[in-house]
């Protein structure tokens, strides 16, 4: 059985990293000369790391994936009260896609995000990080 303190510490590390990405995304969004794709990338990363913090806290392993719509159902199955508060699967899939577009310039024929989309990405990530924070910080 894993040491509960070590589990909390590991989950806290993921959450701290998520919060760092969210701070970066928010600051970059405020800077008008920054490519919105970079903002979207950090927003997606913040949400991803927050979901992984919840999975670590629940003692659930996860694949090396950036797919939020893959991670969220695992959170929902292990912690139903949290899963019901997360943004919709469609919103998380959108955030995954917009984060991928920023990571890979040749990502299909999809255009990169505009400033409004980057703002939406930050708002979605903020929701996920806040939910994870409520759970992880309560432990």
FENSUL-V532900 format. One record per pair of residues at least 4 apart in sequence whose C-alpha atoms are under 6 Angstrom apart, sorted by the first residue. I is the first residue (numbers start at 1). GAP is how many residues later the second one is. D is the distance in whole Angstrom. If there is no record, write none. Layout:
# FENSUL-V532900
i:I gap:GAP d:D
i:I gap:GAP d:D
This chain:
# FENSUL-V532900
i:7 gap:50 d:6
i:8 gap:4 d:6
i:11 gap:42 d:4
i:11 gap:45 d:5
i:11 gap:46 d:5
i:12 gap:4 d:6
i:14 gap:35 d:6
i:14 gap:39 d:5
i:15 gap:35 d:5
i:15 gap:38 d:6
i:18 gap:28 d:4
i:18 gap:31 d:5
i:18 gap:32 d:5
i:21 gap:21 d:5
i:21 gap:25 d:5
i:22 gap:21 d:6
i:22 gap:24 d:5
i:24 gap:4 d:6
i:25 gap:14 d:5
i:25 gap:17 d:5
i:25 gap:18 d:6
i:28 gap:11 d:6
i:29 gap:10 d:6
i:36 gap:77 d:6
i:36 gap:78 d:6
i:36 gap:79 d:5
i:36 gap:82 d:6
i:37 gap:65 d:5
i:37 gap:76 d:6
i:39 gap:79 d:6
i:40 gap:59 d:5
i:40 gap:78 d:5
i:40 gap:81 d:6
i:41 gap:58 d:4
i:41 gap:61 d:6
i:43 gap:78 d:6
i:43 gap:79 d:5
i:43 gap:82 d:5
i:44 gap:51 d:6
i:44 gap:55 d:5
i:47 gap:78 d:5
i:47 gap:81 d:6
i:50 gap:79 d:5
i:50 gap:82 d:6
i:55 gap:5 d:5
i:56 gap:4 d:6
i:67 gap:29 d:6
i:68 gap:4 d:6
i:68 gap:24 d:6
i:68 gap:28 d:6
i:69 gap:20 d:6
i:69 gap:23 d:6
i:69 gap:24 d:5
i:75 gap:4 d:6
i:75 gap:8 d:6
i:76 gap:4 d:5
i:76 gap:7 d:4
i:89 gap:4 d:6
i:101 gap:6 d:6
i:101 gap:11 d:6
i:113 gap:4 d:6
i:122 gap:4 d:6
i:126 gap:4 d:6
i:129 gap:4 d:6
i:132 gap:4 d:6
i:133 gap:4 d:5
